[in-house]
Amino acid sequence: MANEGKVVMIVPKEDEQTILDVLRSQLEGKDAAVIGTVRATNKEQLLLRTPLGTTRRLYRLTGLMLPRIC
């Protein structure tokens, strides 16, 4: 999905702090943060835990994923 100025990285837990340090050392990455974790399950689902503590399933995006031109 297009979202200018954002990046999502999936990295090994043992590399997490090093990568955050590198990103935060740059002006553009000063707000870099861990926003989630990946855990292996046999459910083959992508689940999102919301700020309210509930869980919902995320589905694959459909349709055109073109960036908006404002």
mmCIF file of the N, C-alpha and C atoms, coordinates in Angstrom:
data_MODEL
# 
_entry.id   MODEL 
# 
loop_
_atom_site.group_PDB 
_atom_site.id 
_atom_site.type_symbol 
_atom_site.label_atom_id 
_atom_site.label_alt_id 
_atom_site.label_comp_id 
_atom_site.label_asym_id 
_atom_site.label_entity_id 
_atom_site.label_seq_id 
_atom_site.pdbx_PDB_ins_code 
_atom_site.Cartn_x 
_atom_site.Cartn_y 
_atom_site.Cartn_z 
_atom_site.occupancy 
_atom_site.B_iso_or_equiv 
_atom_site.pdbx_formal_charge 
_atom_site.auth_seq_id 
_atom_site.auth_comp_id 
_atom_site.auth_asym_id 
_atom_site.auth_atom_id 
_atom_site.pdbx_PDB_model_num 
ATOM 1   N N  . MET A 1 1  ? 0.848  -1.169  0.000  1.00 0.00 ? 1  MET A N  1 
ATOM 2   C CA . MET A 1 1  ? 0.000  0.000   0.000  1.00 0.00 ? 1  MET A CA 1 
ATOM 3   C C  . MET A 1 1  ? 0.896  1.235   0.000  1.00 0.00 ? 1  MET A C  1 
ATOM 4   N N  . ALA A 1 2  ? 0.579  2.185   -0.823 1.00 0.00 ? 2  ALA A N  1 
ATOM 5   C CA . ALA A 1 2  ? 1.385  3.401   -0.921 1.00 0.00 ? 2  ALA A CA 1 
ATOM 6   C C  . ALA A 1 2  ? 1.190  4.269   0.318  1.00 0.00 ? 2  ALA A C  1 
ATOM 7   N N  . ASN A 1 3  ? 2.294  4.753   0.845  1.00 0.00 ? 3  ASN A N  1 
ATOM 8   C CA . ASN A 1 3  ? 2.264  5.666   1.987  1.00 0.00 ? 3  ASN A CA 1 
ATOM 9   C C  . ASN A 1 3  ? 3.603  6.380   2.007  1.00 0.00 ? 3  ASN A C  1 
ATOM 10  N N  . GLU A 1 4  ? 3.658  7.532   1.411  1.00 0.00 ? 4  GLU A N  1 
ATOM 11  C CA . GLU A 1 4  ? 4.932  8.236   1.268  1.00 0.00 ? 4  GLU A CA 1 
ATOM 12  C C  . GLU A 1 4  ? 5.540  8.563   2.622  1.00 0.00 ? 4  GLU A C  1 
ATOM 13  N N  . GLY A 1 5  ? 6.854  8.338   2.718  1.00 0.00 ? 5  GLY A N  1 
ATOM 14  C CA . GLY A 1 5  ? 7.574  8.692   3.929  1.00 0.00 ? 5  GLY A CA 1 
ATOM 15  C C  . GLY A 1 5  ? 7.517  7.666   5.030  1.00 0.00 ? 5  GLY A C  1 
ATOM 16  N N  . LYS A 1 6  ? 6.999  6.481   4.740  1.00 0.00 ? 6  LYS A N  1 
ATOM 17  C CA . LYS A 1 6  ? 6.887  5.424   5.752  1.00 0.00 ? 6  LYS A CA 1 
ATOM 18  C C  . LYS A 1 6  ? 7.560  4.162   5.235  1.00 0.00 ? 6  LYS A C  1 
ATOM 19  N N  . VAL A 1 7  ? 8.048  3.349   6.168  1.00 0.00 ? 7  VAL A N  1 
ATOM 20  C CA . VAL A 1 7  ? 8.601  2.053   5.812  1.00 0.00 ? 7  VAL A CA 1 
ATOM 21  C C  . VAL A 1 7  ? 8.252  1.073   6.929  1.00 0.00 ? 7  VAL A C  1 
ATOM 22  N N  . VAL A 1 8  ? 7.937  -0.135  6.553  1.00 0.00 ? 8  VAL A N  1 
ATOM 23  C CA . VAL A 1 8  ? 7.722  -1.213  7.514  1.00 0.00 ? 8  VAL A CA 1 
ATOM 24  C C  . VAL A 1 8  ? 8.793  -2.255  7.243  1.00 0.00 ? 8  VAL A C  1 
ATOM 25  N N  . MET A 1 9  ? 9.535  -2.604  8.283  1.00 0.00 ? 9  MET A N  1 
ATOM 26  C CA . MET A 1 9  ? 10.616 -3.581  8.148  1.00 0.00 ? 9  MET A CA 1 
ATOM 27  C C  . MET A 1 9  ? 10.319 -4.750  9.084  1.00 0.00 ? 9  MET A C  1 
ATOM 28  N N  . ILE A 1 10 ? 10.537 -5.945  8.588  1.00 0.00 ? 10 ILE A N  1 
ATOM 29  C CA . ILE A 1 10 ? 10.439 -7.133  9.431  1.00 0.00 ? 10 ILE A CA 1 
ATOM 30  C C  . ILE A 1 10 ? 11.857 -7.653  9.580  1.00 0.00 ? 10 ILE A C  1 
ATOM 31  N N  . VAL A 1 11 ? 12.368 -7.591  10.808 1.00 0.00 ? 11 VAL A N  1 
ATOM 32  C CA . VAL A 1 11 ? 13.765 -7.922  11.074 1.00 0.00 ? 11 VAL A CA 1 
ATOM 33  C C  . VAL A 1 11 ? 13.861 -8.907  12.232 1.00 0.00 ? 11 VAL A C  1 
ATOM 34  N N  . PRO A 1 12 ? 14.955 -9.660  12.307 1.00 0.00 ? 12 PRO A N  1 
ATOM 35  C CA . PRO A 1 12 ? 15.149 -10.563 13.446 1.00 0.00 ? 12 PRO A CA 1 
ATOM 36  C C  . PRO A 1 12 ? 15.211 -9.776  14.757 1.00 0.00 ? 12 PRO A C  1 
ATOM 37  N N  . LYS A 1 13 ? 14.644 -10.329 15.797 1.00 0.00 ? 13 LYS A N  1 
ATOM 38  C CA . LYS A 1 13 ? 14.607 -9.678  17.107 1.00 0.00 ? 13 LYS A CA 1 
ATOM 39  C C  . LYS A 1 13 ? 15.999 -9.249  17.558 1.00 0.00 ? 13 LYS A C  1 
ATOM 40  N N  . GLU A 1 14 ? 17.016 -10.078 17.298 1.00 0.00 ? 14 GLU A N  1 
ATOM 41  C CA . GLU A 1 14 ? 18.364 -9.755  17.771 1.00 0.00 ? 14 GLU A CA 1 
ATOM 42  C C  . GLU A 1 14 ? 18.970 -8.544  17.047 1.00 0.00 ? 14 GLU A C  1 
ATOM 43  N N  . ASP A 1 15 ? 18.416 -8.152  15.897 1.00 0.00 ? 15 ASP A N  1 
ATOM 44  C CA . ASP A 1 15 ? 18.917 -6.994  15.153 1.00 0.00 ? 15 ASP A CA 1 
ATOM 45  C C  . ASP A 1 15 ? 18.082 -5.730  15.390 1.00 0.00 ? 15 ASP A C  1 
ATOM 46  N N  . GLU A 1 16 ? 17.011 -5.864  16.129 1.00 0.00 ? 16 GLU A N  1 
ATOM 47  C CA . GLU A 1 16 ? 16.053 -4.778  16.314 1.00 0.00 ? 16 GLU A CA 1 
ATOM 48  C C  . GLU A 1 16 ? 16.712 -3.484  16.817 1.00 0.00 ? 16 GLU A C  1 
ATOM 49  N N  . GLN A 1 17 ? 17.450 -3.535  17.898 1.00 0.00 ? 17 GLN A N  1 
ATOM 50  C CA . GLN A 1 17 ? 18.019 -2.323  18.483 1.00 0.00 ? 17 GLN A CA 1 
ATOM 51  C C  . GLN A 1 17 ? 19.062 -1.676  17.570 1.00 0.00 ? 17 GLN A C  1 
ATOM 52  N N  . THR A 1 18 ? 19.881 -2.484  16.926 1.00 0.00 ? 18 THR A N  1 
ATOM 53  C CA . THR A 1 18 ? 20.881 -1.941  16.006 1.00 0.00 ? 18 THR A CA 1 
ATOM 54  C C  . THR A 1 18 ? 20.208 -1.183  14.875 1.00 0.00 ? 18 THR A C  1 
ATOM 55  N N  . ILE A 1 19 ? 19.170 -1.769  14.308 1.00 0.00 ? 19 ILE A N  1 
ATOM 56  C CA . ILE A 1 19 ? 18.452 -1.131  13.200 1.00 0.00 ? 19 ILE A CA 1 
ATOM 57  C C  . ILE A 1 19 ? 17.772 0.147   13.666 1.00 0.00 ? 19 ILE A C  1 
ATOM 58  N N  . LEU A 1 20 ? 17.156 0.115   14.840 1.00 0.00 ? 20 LEU A N  1 
ATOM 59  C CA . LEU A 1 20 ? 16.539 1.335   15.374 1.00 0.00 ? 20 LEU A CA 1 
ATOM 60  C C  . LEU A 1 20 ? 17.579 2.432   15.578 1.00 0.00 ? 20 LEU A C  1 
ATOM 61  N N  . ASP A 1 21 ? 18.730 2.070   16.116 1.00 0.00 ? 21 ASP A N  1 
ATOM 62  C CA . ASP A 1 21 ? 19.798 3.055   16.331 1.00 0.00 ? 21 ASP A CA 1 
ATOM 63  C C  . ASP A 1 21 ? 20.232 3.697   15.023 1.00 0.00 ? 21 ASP A C  1 
ATOM 64  N N  . VAL A 1 22 ? 20.400 2.889   13.978 1.00 0.00 ? 22 VAL A N  1 
ATOM 65  C CA . VAL A 1 22 ? 20.807 3.414   12.672 1.00 0.00 ? 22 VAL A CA 1 
ATOM 66  C C  . VAL A 1 22 ? 19.721 4.330   12.112 1.00 0.00 ? 22 VAL A C  1 
ATOM 67  N N  . LEU A 1 23 ? 18.477 3.896   12.164 1.00 0.00 ? 23 LEU A N  1 
ATOM 68  C CA . LEU A 1 23 ? 17.389 4.721   11.639 1.00 0.00 ? 23 LEU A CA 1 
ATOM 69  C C  . LEU A 1 23 ? 17.262 6.031   12.407 1.00 0.00 ? 23 LEU A C  1 
ATOM 70  N N  . ARG A 1 24 ? 17.334 5.953   13.727 1.00 0.00 ? 24 ARG A N  1 
ATOM 71  C CA . ARG A 1 24 ? 17.180 7.155   14.557 1.00 0.00 ? 24 ARG A CA 1 
ATOM 72  C C  . ARG A 1 24 ? 18.355 8.117   14.436 1.00 0.00 ? 24 ARG A C  1 
ATOM 73  N N  . SER A 1 25 ? 19.488 7.659   13.916 1.00 0.00 ? 25 SER A N  1 
ATOM 74  C CA . SER A 1 25 ? 20.636 8.535   13.748 1.00 0.00 ? 25 SER A CA 1 
ATOM 75  C C  . SER A 1 25 ? 20.456 9.486   12.563 1.00 0.00 ? 25 SER A C  1 
ATOM 76  N N  . GLN A 1 26 ? 19.439 9.251   11.755 1.00 0.00 ? 26 GLN A N  1 
ATOM 77  C CA . GLN A 1 26 ? 19.134 10.089  10.602 1.00 0.00 ? 26 GLN A CA 1 
ATOM 78  C C  . GLN A 1 26 ? 17.916 10.951  10.905 1.00 0.00 ? 26 GLN A C  1 
ATOM 79  N N  . LEU A 1 27 ? 17.899 12.173  10.419 1.00 0.00 ? 27 LEU A N  1 
ATOM 80  C CA . LEU A 1 27 ? 16.780 13.075  10.660 1.00 0.00 ? 27 LEU A CA 1 
ATOM 81  C C  . LEU A 1 27 ? 15.443 12.441  10.267 1.00 0.00 ? 27 LEU A C  1 
ATOM 82  N N  . GLU A 1 28 ? 15.427 11.801  9.102  1.00 0.00 ? 28 GLU A N  1 
ATOM 83  C CA . GLU A 1 28 ? 14.174 11.218  8.606  1.00 0.00 ? 28 GLU A CA 1 
ATOM 84  C C  . GLU A 1 28 ? 13.701 10.039  9.451  1.00 0.00 ? 28 GLU A C  1 
ATOM 85  N N  . GLY A 1 29 ? 14.594 9.421   10.213 1.00 0.00 ? 29 GLY A N  1 
ATOM 86  C CA . GLY A 1 29 ? 14.223 8.251   11.009 1.00 0.00 ? 29 GLY A CA 1 
ATOM 87  C C  . GLY A 1 29 ? 14.162 8.509   12.493 1.00 0.00 ? 29 GLY A C  1 
ATOM 88  N N  . LYS A 1 30 ? 14.149 9.785   12.892 1.00 0.00 ? 30 LYS A N  1 
ATOM 89  C CA . LYS A 1 30 ? 14.224 10.109  14.317 1.00 0.00 ? 30 LYS A CA 1 
ATOM 90  C C  . LYS A 1 30 ? 13.076 9.526   15.132 1.00 0.00 ? 30 LYS A C  1 
ATOM 91  N N  . ASP A 1 31 ? 11.940 9.259   14.505 1.00 0.00 ? 31 ASP A N  1 
ATOM 92  C CA . ASP A 1 31 ? 10.778 8.716   15.210 1.00 0.00 ? 31 ASP A CA 1 
ATOM 93  C C  . ASP A 1 31 ? 10.597 7.219   14.985 1.00 0.00 ? 31 ASP A C  1 
ATOM 94  N N  . ALA A 1 32 ? 11.631 6.531   14.501 1.00 0.00 ? 32 ALA A N  1 
ATOM 95  C CA . ALA A 1 32 ? 11.527 5.092   14.236 1.00 0.00 ? 32 ALA A CA 1 
ATOM 96  C C  . ALA A 1 32 ? 11.114 4.363   15.511 1.00 0.00 ? 32 ALA A C  1 
ATOM 97  N N  . ALA A 1 33 ? 10.239 3.376   15.354 1.00 0.00 ? 33 ALA A N  1 
ATOM 98  C CA . ALA A 1 33 ? 9.727  2.645   16.516 1.00 0.00 ? 33 ALA A CA 1 
ATOM 99  C C  . ALA A 1 33 ? 9.314  1.240   16.118 1.00 0.00 ? 33 ALA A C  1 
ATOM 100 N N  . VAL A 1 34 ? 9.332  0.365   17.081 1.00 0.00 ? 34 VAL A N  1 
ATOM 101 C CA . VAL A 1 34 ? 8.781  -0.980  16.902 1.00 0.00 ? 34 VAL A CA 1 
ATOM 102 C C  . VAL A 1 34 ? 7.273  -0.859  17.054 1.00 0.00 ? 34 VAL A C  1 
ATOM 103 N N  . ILE A 1 35 ? 6.532  -1.354  16.067 1.00 0.00 ? 35 ILE A N  1 
ATOM 104 C CA . ILE A 1 35 ? 5.070  -1.234  16.114 1.00 0.00 ? 35 ILE A CA 1 
ATOM 105 C C  . ILE A 1 35 ? 4.371  -2.584  16.215 1.00 0.00 ? 35 ILE A C  1 
ATOM 106 N N  . GLY A 1 36 ? 5.149  -3.668  16.237 1.00 0.00 ? 36 GLY A N  1 
ATOM 107 C CA . GLY A 1 36 ? 4.512  -4.972  16.325 1.00 0.00 ? 36 GLY A CA 1 
ATOM 108 C C  . GLY A 1 36 ? 5.528  -6.085  16.394 1.00 0.00 ? 36 GLY A C  1 
ATOM 109 N N  . THR A 1 37 ? 5.022  -7.286  16.521 1.00 0.00 ? 37 THR A N  1 
ATOM 110 C CA . THR A 1 37 ? 5.856  -8.479  16.546 1.00 0.00 ? 37 THR A CA 1 
ATOM 111 C C  . THR A 1 37 ? 5.219  -9.541  15.660 1.00 0.00 ? 37 THR A C  1 
ATOM 112 N N  . VAL A 1 38 ? 6.059  -10.444 15.191 1.00 0.00 ? 38 VAL A N  1 
ATOM 113 C CA . VAL A 1 38 ? 5.588  -11.562 14.387 1.00 0.00 ? 38 VAL A CA 1 
ATOM 114 C C  . VAL A 1 38 ? 5.750  -12.815 15.232 1.00 0.00 ? 38 VAL A C  1 
ATOM 115 N N  . ARG A 1 39 ? 4.674  -13.566 15.348 1.00 0.00 ? 39 ARG A N  1 
ATOM 116 C CA . ARG A 1 39 ? 4.728  -14.827 16.084 1.00 0.00 ? 39 ARG A CA 1 
ATOM 117 C C  . ARG A 1 39 ? 4.191  -15.936 15.197 1.00 0.00 ? 39 ARG A C  1 
ATOM 118 N N  . ALA A 1 40 ? 4.855  -17.054 15.229 1.00 0.00 ? 40 ALA A N  1 
ATOM 119 C CA . ALA A 1 40 ? 4.426  -18.193 14.415 1.00 0.00 ? 40 ALA A CA 1 
ATOM 120 C C  . ALA A 1 40 ? 3.210  -18.858 15.074 1.00 0.00 ? 40 ALA A C  1 
ATOM 121 N N  . THR A 1 41 ? 2.199  -19.092 14.267 1.00 0.00 ? 41 THR A N  1 
ATOM 122 C CA . THR A 1 41 ? 1.023  -19.853 14.698 1.00 0.00 ? 41 THR A CA 1 
ATOM 123 C C  . THR A 1 41 ? 0.629  -20.762 13.549 1.00 0.00 ? 41 THR A C  1 
ATOM 124 N N  . ASN A 1 42 ? -0.271 -21.646 13.789 1.00 0.00 ? 42 ASN A N  1 
ATOM 125 C CA . ASN A 1 42 ? -0.747 -22.515 12.722 1.00 0.00 ? 42 ASN A CA 1 
ATOM 126 C C  . ASN A 1 42 ? -2.066 -22.021 12.134 1.00 0.00 ? 42 ASN A C  1 
ATOM 127 N N  . LYS A 1 43 ? -2.465 -20.793 12.464 1.00 0.00 ? 43 LYS A N  1 
ATOM 128 C CA . LYS A 1 43 ? -3.743 -20.259 12.000 1.00 0.00 ? 43 LYS A CA 1 
ATOM 129 C C  . LYS A 1 43 ? -3.663 -19.613 10.616 1.00 0.00 ? 43 LYS A C  1 
ATOM 130 N N  . GLU A 1 44 ? -2.448 -19.299 10.144 1.00 0.00 ? 44 GLU A N  1 
ATOM 131 C CA . GLU A 1 44 ? -2.258 -18.659 8.849  1.00 0.00 ? 44 GLU A CA 1 
ATOM 132 C C  . GLU A 1 44 ? -3.106 -17.404 8.694  1.00 0.00 ? 44 GLU A C  1 
ATOM 133 N N  . GLN A 1 45 ? -3.116 -16.572 9.732  1.00 0.00 ? 45 GLN A N  1 
ATOM 134 C CA . GLN A 1 45 ? -3.863 -15.331 9.727  1.00 0.00 ? 45 GLN A CA 1 
ATOM 135 C C  . GLN A 1 45 ? -2.957 -14.199 10.171 1.00 0.00 ? 45 GLN A C  1 
ATOM 136 N N  . LEU A 1 46 ? -3.291 -12.983 9.731  1.00 0.00 ? 46 LEU A N  1 
ATOM 137 C CA . LEU A 1 46 ? -2.607 -11.799 10.202 1.00 0.00 ? 46 LEU A CA 1 
ATOM 138 C C  . LEU A 1 46 ? -3.564 -11.091 11.144 1.00 0.00 ? 46 LEU A C  1 
ATOM 139 N N  . LEU A 1 47 ? -3.169 -11.007 12.414 1.00 0.00 ? 47 LEU A N  1 
ATOM 140 C CA . LEU A 1 47 ? -4.024 -10.401 13.426 1.00 0.00 ? 47 LEU A CA 1 
ATOM 141 C C  . LEU A 1 47 ? -3.417 -9.104  13.925 1.00 0.00 ? 47 LEU A C  1 
ATOM 142 N N  . LEU A 1 48 ? -4.266 -8.135  14.167 1.00 0.00 ? 48 LEU A N  1 
ATOM 143 C CA . LEU A 1 48 ? -3.853 -6.832  14.659 1.00 0.00 ? 48 LEU A CA 1 
ATOM 144 C C  . LEU A 1 48 ? -4.424 -6.638  16.052 1.00 0.00 ? 48 LEU A C  1 
ATOM 145 N N  . ARG A 1 49 ? -3.563 -6.323  17.007 1.00 0.00 ? 49 ARG A N  1 
ATOM 146 C CA . ARG A 1 49 ? -4.042 -5.974  18.341 1.00 0.00 ? 49 ARG A CA 1 
ATOM 147 C C  . ARG A 1 49 ? -4.214 -4.468  18.359 1.00 0.00 ? 49 ARG A C  1 
ATOM 148 N N  . THR A 1 50 ? -5.415 -4.003  18.649 1.00 0.00 ? 50 THR A N  1 
ATOM 149 C CA . THR A 1 50 ? -5.735 -2.583  18.601 1.00 0.00 ? 50 THR A CA 1 
ATOM 150 C C  . THR A 1 50 ? -5.289 -1.884  19.889 1.00 0.00 ? 50 THR A C  1 
ATOM 151 N N  . PRO A 1 51 ? -5.235 -0.550  19.870 1.00 0.00 ? 51 PRO A N  1 
ATOM 152 C CA . PRO A 1 51 ? -4.884 0.184   21.087 1.00 0.00 ? 51 PRO A CA 1 
ATOM 153 C C  . PRO A 1 51 ? -5.847 -0.083  22.249 1.00 0.00 ? 51 PRO A C  1 
ATOM 154 N N  . LEU A 1 52 ? -7.053 -0.540  21.940 1.00 0.00 ? 52 LEU A N  1 
ATOM 155 C CA . LEU A 1 52 ? -8.027 -0.856  22.992 1.00 0.00 ? 52 LEU A CA 1 
ATOM 156 C C  . LEU A 1 52 ? -7.840 -2.254  23.567 1.00 0.00 ? 52 LEU A C  1 
ATOM 157 N N  . GLY A 1 53 ? -6.896 -3.014  22.994 1.00 0.00 ? 53 GLY A N  1 
ATOM 158 C CA . GLY A 1 53 ? -6.626 -4.358  23.490 1.00 0.00 ? 53 GLY A CA 1 
ATOM 159 C C  . GLY A 1 53 ? -7.417 -5.456  22.799 1.00 0.00 ? 53 GLY A C  1 
ATOM 160 N N  . THR A 1 54 ? -8.235 -5.103  21.823 1.00 0.00 ? 54 THR A N  1 
ATOM 161 C CA . THR A 1 54 ? -8.971 -6.113  21.080 1.00 0.00 ? 54 THR A CA 1 
ATOM 162 C C  . THR A 1 54 ? -8.109 -6.605  19.919 1.00 0.00 ? 54 THR A C  1 
ATOM 163 N N  . THR A 1 55 ? -8.518 -7.692  19.303 1.00 0.00 ? 55 THR A N  1 
ATOM 164 C CA . THR A 1 55 ? -7.789 -8.256  18.176 1.00 0.00 ? 55 THR A CA 1 
ATOM 165 C C  . THR A 1 55 ? -8.729 -8.355  16.987 1.00 0.00 ? 55 THR A C  1 
ATOM 166 N N  . ARG A 1 56 ? -8.213 -7.975  15.804 1.00 0.00 ? 56 ARG A N  1 
ATOM 167 C CA . ARG A 1 56 ? -9.018 -8.141  14.591 1.00 0.00 ? 56 ARG A CA 1 
ATOM 168 C C  . ARG A 1 56 ? -8.131 -8.686  13.484 1.00 0.00 ? 56 ARG A C  1 
ATOM 169 N N  . ARG A 1 57 ? -8.759 -9.365  12.555 1.00 0.00 ? 57 ARG A N  1 
ATOM 170 C CA . ARG A 1 57 ? -8.022 -9.965  11.444 1.00 0.00 ? 57 ARG A CA 1 
ATOM 171 C C  . ARG A 1 57 ? -7.818 -8.941  10.344 1.00 0.00 ? 57 ARG A C  1 
ATOM 172 N N  . LEU A 1 58 ? -6.610 -8.901  9.786  1.00 0.00 ? 58 LEU A N  1 
ATOM 173 C CA . LEU A 1 58 ? -6.316 -8.049  8.639  1.00 0.00 ? 58 LEU A CA 1 
ATOM 174 C C  . LEU A 1 58 ? -6.345 -8.917  7.390  1.00 0.00 ? 58 LEU A C  1 
ATOM 175 N N  . TYR A 1 59 ? -7.033 -8.441  6.375  1.00 0.00 ? 59 TYR A N  1 
ATOM 176 C CA . TYR A 1 59 ? -7.150 -9.179  5.125  1.00 0.00 ? 59 TYR A CA 1 
ATOM 177 C C  . TYR A 1 59 ? -6.225 -8.573  4.079  1.00 0.00 ? 59 TYR A C  1 
ATOM 178 N N  . ARG A 1 60 ? -5.869 -9.367  3.099  1.00 0.00 ? 60 ARG A N  1 
ATOM 179 C CA . ARG A 1 60 ? -5.033 -8.903  1.992  1.00 0.00 ? 60 ARG A CA 1 
ATOM 180 C C  . ARG A 1 60 ? -5.738 -7.747  1.287  1.00 0.00 ? 60 ARG A C  1 
ATOM 181 N N  . LEU A 1 61 ? -4.960 -6.717  0.926  1.00 0.00 ? 61 LEU A N  1 
ATOM 182 C CA . LEU A 1 61 ? -5.530 -5.576  0.217  1.00 0.00 ? 61 LEU A CA 1 
ATOM 183 C C  . LEU A 1 61 ? -6.004 -6.007  -1.166 1.00 0.00 ? 61 LEU A C  1 
ATOM 184 N N  . THR A 1 62 ? -7.074 -5.393  -1.622 1.00 0.00 ? 62 THR A N  1 
ATOM 185 C CA . THR A 1 62 ? -7.601 -5.681  -2.952 1.00 0.00 ? 62 THR A CA 1 
ATOM 186 C C  . THR A 1 62 ? -7.728 -4.381  -3.727 1.00 0.00 ? 62 THR A C  1 
ATOM 187 N N  . GLY A 1 63 ? -7.837 -4.493  -5.019 1.00 0.00 ? 63 GLY A N  1 
ATOM 188 C CA . GLY A 1 63 ? -7.996 -3.301  -5.861 1.00 0.00 ? 63 GLY A CA 1 
ATOM 189 C C  . GLY A 1 63 ? -6.651 -2.685  -6.184 1.00 0.00 ? 63 GLY A C  1 
ATOM 190 N N  . LEU A 1 64 ? -6.690 -1.524  -6.785 1.00 0.00 ? 64 LEU A N  1 
ATOM 191 C CA . LEU A 1 64 ? -5.476 -0.809  -7.176 1.00 0.00 ? 64 LEU A CA 1 
ATOM 192 C C  . LEU A 1 64 ? -4.850 -0.141  -5.968 1.00 0.00 ? 64 LEU A C  1 
ATOM 193 N N  . MET A 1 65 ? -3.560 -0.338  -5.816 1.00 0.00 ? 65 MET A N  1 
ATOM 194 C CA . MET A 1 65 ? -2.856 0.269   -4.691 1.00 0.00 ? 65 MET A CA 1 
ATOM 195 C C  . MET A 1 65 ? -1.940 1.368   -5.208 1.00 0.00 ? 65 MET A C  1 
ATOM 196 N N  . LEU A 1 66 ? -2.534 2.333   -5.872 1.00 0.00 ? 66 LEU A N  1 
ATOM 197 C CA . LEU A 1 66 ? -1.777 3.454   -6.426 1.00 0.00 ? 66 LEU A CA 1 
ATOM 198 C C  . LEU A 1 66 ? -1.765 4.602   -5.441 1.00 0.00 ? 66 LEU A C  1 
ATOM 199 N N  . PRO A 1 67 ? -0.678 5.327   -5.385 1.00 0.00 ? 67 PRO A N  1 
ATOM 200 C CA . PRO A 1 67 ? -0.639 6.472   -4.470 1.00 0.00 ? 67 PRO A CA 1 
ATOM 201 C C  . PRO A 1 67 ? -1.581 7.583   -4.955 1.00 0.00 ? 67 PRO A C  1 
ATOM 202 N N  . ARG A 1 68 ? -2.139 8.296   -4.004 1.00 0.00 ? 68 ARG A N  1 
ATOM 203 C CA . ARG A 1 68 ? -2.955 9.459   -4.356 1.00 0.00 ? 68 ARG A CA 1 
ATOM 204 C C  . ARG A 1 68 ? -2.017 10.592  -4.743 1.00 0.00 ? 68 ARG A C  1 
ATOM 205 N N  . ILE A 1 69 ? -2.402 11.341  -5.740 1.00 0.00 ? 69 ILE A N  1 
ATOM 206 C CA . ILE A 1 69 ? -1.624 12.510  -6.126 1.00 0.00 ? 69 ILE A CA 1 
ATOM 207 C C  . ILE A 1 69 ? -2.450 13.724  -5.720 1.00 0.00 ? 69 ILE A C  1 
ATOM 208 N N  . CYS A 1 70 ? -1.955 14.434  -4.730 1.00 0.00 ? 70 CYS A N  1 
ATOM 209 C CA . CYS A 1 70 ? -2.717 15.577  -4.204 1.00 0.00 ? 70 CYS A CA 1 
ATOM 210 C C  . CYS A 1 70 ? -2.269 16.872  -4.854 1.00 0.00 ? 70 CYS A C  1 
# 
